[in-house]
Amino acid sequence: MSKMMLLVLDSFGIGAMDDCADFVSEDCDANTYKHIREAKKNELNIPTMYDLGLGTLVDNQPAPDNAYGYSKLAHHGADTYLGHQEIAGSTPDKSHKRLMKDIHGQMKKALEKEGYHVTYPIESCPVLLVNGAAVVGDNLESVVGNIINVTADFKKMPFDDVKKLGEVVRANVDTTRVIAFGGPYTTIEHILNCVIEKNDVQWGVDTPKAKVYGEGYNVHHMGYGVDIDNQFPMIAAQHDLKVYRLGKTADVLHGEGPSDPIVNTTDLLKKVTETYKQEQGDAAILVNVQETDLAGHAQDVDWYCQLLNEADQWLSDFIPEMEEDDILIIMADHGNDPTIGHSNHTREYVPIFVVGDKVKKNNIGLRETMADVGATFCDFFGLPATAEGESFLDEIL
């Protein structure tokens, strides 16, 4: 019985991509790893990852005894959700920035055509109230124009119905994402009271204040042009392969099987170890360490450093305990340089380290897309190919 694992250190980029000027030109000096190292010096202690290939990629150190390489981001920009769709084997289509102030009229007509009751709950404000239970508005946390939110009171609209509403919104806008979510411990009245204007162009719900998070919270992410059914987790589900989604992967990867959206890194890595030891059959374990990305958003170099140290120590303990036939891939999904001067993601190359007793020493080079990882997972388990990506299984075994 074999297991293949993915550990994504969210936002641990290793230098700006060559095309960064086409996206955010001021980020062309971004290098999440190097700038943390320069800021923290000897306090950054990650010898395991350094020896697995980080030192080779960044400092031209001798090649490690395992397989290693790095990858471009094939999706546009630098986004956790889109990055994980790409990793899973489906590169999203190019999206466009849209704001409710520009699309509210056509969105209202589209929703009414599907039978929804739609009103403008606030005078001179472009947010929409649907069936008296959910608000359609701009996402205020992401880059302006990237995401449309559907924020719901689950007592008035159950989550399954919120997802259906979200799919209609998704079908009528070409933003990077539509996110449909909510909770049972808020009210639509309170959600509406949390509608604010931001940056003079955005209108949406201040979701932290809206009390939708916490117990009973649920979320459905919908990317633009994402072929979900031909991503590794869904292909695996269609062929009865168990796939665990732990950490942020529980939120951003579509699939079936056990999932647990643990945020705290200590708790998450403990759960990963327990899951690995308990699982006796063929299985994939897909993990995202979210707190590194949160540290980047907080521009907190100290916290980011501590999290990297913790993850590296876990790797040094975990890798020797792996079974002979098993494989672990360690990578990132984009950058989030906490020293760059803003709190947004940075478009950076991401490292790839491949570990296992049977993994051979090899440089798998620069991958054109992170979708090669999803393709490799399918190849390892003998499953049909993902929508995109080229397997590097023959290069590592």
DARARA-V772437 format. One record per residue. N is the residue number from 1. D_CENTER is the distance of its C-alpha to the mean C-alpha in whole Angstrom. Layout:
# DARARA-V772437
n=N d_center=D_CENTER
n=N d_center=D_CENTER
This chain:
# DARARA-V772437
n=1 d_center=28
n=2 d_center=25
n=3 d_center=22
n=4 d_center=19
n=5 d_center=16
n=6 d_center=13
n=7 d_center=12
n=8 d_center=9
n=9 d_center=10
n=10 d_center=7
n=11 d_center=9
n=12 d_center=12
n=13 d_center=14
n=14 d_center=17
n=15 d_center=19
n=16 d_center=19
n=17 d_center=19
n=18 d_center=22
n=19 d_center=21
n=20 d_center=19
n=21 d_center=23
n=22 d_center=22
n=23 d_center=19
n=24 d_center=20
n=25 d_center=23
n=26 d_center=23
n=27 d_center=20
n=28 d_center=22
n=29 d_center=23
n=30 d_center=19
n=31 d_center=19
n=32 d_center=17
n=33 d_center=19
n=34 d_center=22
n=35 d_center=22
n=36 d_center=21
n=37 d_center=24
n=38 d_center=26
n=39 d_center=26
n=40 d_center=26
n=41 d_center=28
n=42 d_center=30
n=43 d_center=27
n=44 d_center=24
n=45 d_center=25
n=46 d_center=23
n=47 d_center=26
n=48 d_center=24
n=49 d_center=21
n=50 d_center=24
n=51 d_center=26
n=52 d_center=23
n=53 d_center=23
n=54 d_center=22
n=55 d_center=25
n=56 d_center=26
n=57 d_center=23
n=58 d_center=24
n=59 d_center=28
n=60 d_center=29
n=61 d_center=30
n=62 d_center=31
n=63 d_center=29
n=64 d_center=28
n=65 d_center=29
n=66 d_center=26
n=67 d_center=24
n=68 d_center=22
n=69 d_center=20
n=70 d_center=18
n=71 d_center=16
n=72 d_center=15
n=73 d_center=13
n=74 d_center=14
n=75 d_center=12
n=76 d_center=14
n=77 d_center=13
n=78 d_center=10
n=79 d_center=7
n=80 d_center=3
n=81 d_center=4
n=82 d_center=7
n=83 d_center=6
n=84 d_center=5
n=85 d_center=8
n=86 d_center=10
n=87 d_center=9
n=88 d_center=10
n=89 d_center=13
n=90 d_center=13
n=91 d_center=13
n=92 d_center=13
n=93 d_center=16
n=94 d_center=17
n=95 d_center=17
n=96 d_center=19
n=97 d_center=19
n=98 d_center=21
n=99 d_center=23
n=100 d_center=24
n=101 d_center=28
n=102 d_center=28
n=103 d_center=27
n=104 d_center=28
n=105 d_center=31
n=106 d_center=30
n=107 d_center=27
n=108 d_center=30
n=109 d_center=32
n=110 d_center=29
n=111 d_center=28
n=112 d_center=32
n=113 d_center=33
n=114 d_center=31
n=115 d_center=33
n=116 d_center=31
n=117 d_center=33
n=118 d_center=32
n=119 d_center=33
n=120 d_center=33
n=121 d_center=33
n=122 d_center=33
n=123 d_center=36
n=124 d_center=35
n=125 d_center=31
n=126 d_center=29
n=127 d_center=27
n=128 d_center=28
n=129 d_center=29
n=130 d_center=28
n=131 d_center=31
n=132 d_center=31
n=133 d_center=28
n=134 d_center=25
n=135 d_center=24
n=136 d_center=23
n=137 d_center=22
n=138 d_center=20
n=139 d_center=16
n=140 d_center=18
n=141 d_center=15
n=142 d_center=13
n=143 d_center=15
n=144 d_center=18
n=145 d_center=18
n=146 d_center=15
n=147 d_center=14
n=148 d_center=17
n=149 d_center=17
n=150 d_center=19
n=151 d_center=20
n=152 d_center=22
n=153 d_center=25
n=154 d_center=25
n=155 d_center=28
n=156 d_center=29
n=157 d_center=27
n=158 d_center=25
n=159 d_center=21
n=160 d_center=22
n=161 d_center=24
n=162 d_center=21
n=163 d_center=19
n=164 d_center=22
n=165 d_center=23
n=166 d_center=19
n=167 d_center=20
n=168 d_center=23
n=169 d_center=21
n=170 d_center=18
n=171 d_center=22
n=172 d_center=23
n=173 d_center=21
n=174 d_center=19
n=175 d_center=16
n=176 d_center=13
n=177 d_center=12
n=178 d_center=14
n=179 d_center=13
n=180 d_center=16
n=181 d_center=16
n=182 d_center=19
n=183 d_center=21
n=184 d_center=25
n=185 d_center=26
n=186 d_center=26
n=187 d_center=28
n=188 d_center=28
n=189 d_center=31
n=190 d_center=29
n=191 d_center=26
n=192 d_center=28
n=193 d_center=30
n=194 d_center=26
n=195 d_center=26
n=196 d_center=26
n=197 d_center=27
n=198 d_center=25
n=199 d_center=25
n=200 d_center=28
n=201 d_center=26
n=202 d_center=24
n=203 d_center=25
n=204 d_center=22
n=205 d_center=22
n=206 d_center=21
n=207 d_center=19
n=208 d_center=20
n=209 d_center=23
n=210 d_center=23
n=211 d_center=23
n=212 d_center=20
n=213 d_center=18
n=214 d_center=20
n=215 d_center=22
n=216 d_center=21
n=217 d_center=18
n=218 d_center=16
n=219 d_center=13
n=220 d_center=13
n=221 d_center=10
n=222 d_center=12
n=223 d_center=11
n=224 d_center=14
n=225 d_center=16
n=226 d_center=14
n=227 d_center=16
n=228 d_center=14
n=229 d_center=18
n=230 d_center=17
n=231 d_center=14
n=232 d_center=15
n=233 d_center=14
n=234 d_center=16
n=235 d_center=19
n=236 d_center=19
n=237 d_center=20
n=238 d_center=22
n=239 d_center=24
n=240 d_center=24
n=241 d_center=22
n=242 d_center=20
n=243 d_center=17
n=244 d_center=15
n=245 d_center=12
n=246 d_center=12
n=247 d_center=10
n=248 d_center=7
n=249 d_center=7
n=250 d_center=10
n=251 d_center=8
n=252 d_center=5
n=253 d_center=8
n=254 d_center=11
n=255 d_center=14
n=256 d_center=17
n=257 d_center=18
n=258 d_center=18
n=259 d_center=15
n=260 d_center=14
n=261 d_center=12
n=262 d_center=14
n=263 d_center=13
n=264 d_center=16
n=265 d_center=15
n=266 d_center=19
n=267 d_center=19
n=268 d_center=16
n=269 d_center=17
n=270 d_center=21
n=271 d_center=19
n=272 d_center=18
n=273 d_center=21
n=274 d_center=23
n=275 d_center=21
n=276 d_center=22
n=277 d_center=25
n=278 d_center=26
n=279 d_center=25
n=280 d_center=28
n=281 d_center=27
n=282 d_center=25
n=283 d_center=21
n=284 d_center=17
n=285 d_center=15
n=286 d_center=12
n=287 d_center=10
n=288 d_center=8
n=289 d_center=10
n=290 d_center=8
n=291 d_center=12
n=292 d_center=12
n=293 d_center=10
n=294 d_center=12
n=295 d_center=15
n=296 d_center=14
n=297 d_center=14
n=298 d_center=17
n=299 d_center=19
n=300 d_center=20
n=301 d_center=21
n=302 d_center=22
n=303 d_center=20
n=304 d_center=17
n=305 d_center=20
n=306 d_center=21
n=307 d_center=17
n=308 d_center=18
n=309 d_center=21
n=310 d_center=20
n=311 d_center=18
n=312 d_center=20
n=313 d_center=23
n=314 d_center=21
n=315 d_center=21
n=316 d_center=25
n=317 d_center=26
n=318 d_center=23
n=319 d_center=24
n=320 d_center=28
n=321 d_center=27
n=322 d_center=26
n=323 d_center=28
n=324 d_center=29
n=325 d_center=28
n=326 d_center=24
n=327 d_center=21
n=328 d_center=18
n=329 d_center=16
n=330 d_center=14
n=331 d_center=12
n=332 d_center=10
n=333 d_center=7
n=334 d_center=9
n=335 d_center=12
n=336 d_center=13
n=337 d_center=16
n=338 d_center=18
n=339 d_center=21
n=340 d_center=21
n=341 d_center=22
n=342 d_center=19
n=343 d_center=16
n=344 d_center=14
n=345 d_center=11
n=346 d_center=14
n=347 d_center=14
n=348 d_center=15
n=349 d_center=15
n=350 d_center=13
n=351 d_center=16
n=352 d_center=16
n=353 d_center=18
n=354 d_center=20
n=355 d_center=22
n=356 d_center=25
n=357 d_center=28
n=358 d_center=29
n=359 d_center=26
n=360 d_center=29
n=361 d_center=29
n=362 d_center=27
n=363 d_center=26
n=364 d_center=23
n=365 d_center=23
n=366 d_center=21
n=367 d_center=19
n=368 d_center=19
n=369 d_center=15
n=370 d_center=12
n=371 d_center=13
n=372 d_center=16
n=373 d_center=14
n=374 d_center=14
n=375 d_center=18
n=376 d_center=19
n=377 d_center=18
n=378 d_center=20
n=379 d_center=22
n=380 d_center=23
n=381 d_center=23
n=382 d_center=25
n=383 d_center=23
n=384 d_center=23
n=385 d_center=21
n=386 d_center=18
n=387 d_center=18
n=388 d_center=18
n=389 d_center=18
n=390 d_center=21
n=391 d_center=21
n=392 d_center=22
n=393 d_center=23
n=394 d_center=27
n=395 d_center=26
n=396 d_center=25
n=397 d_center=28
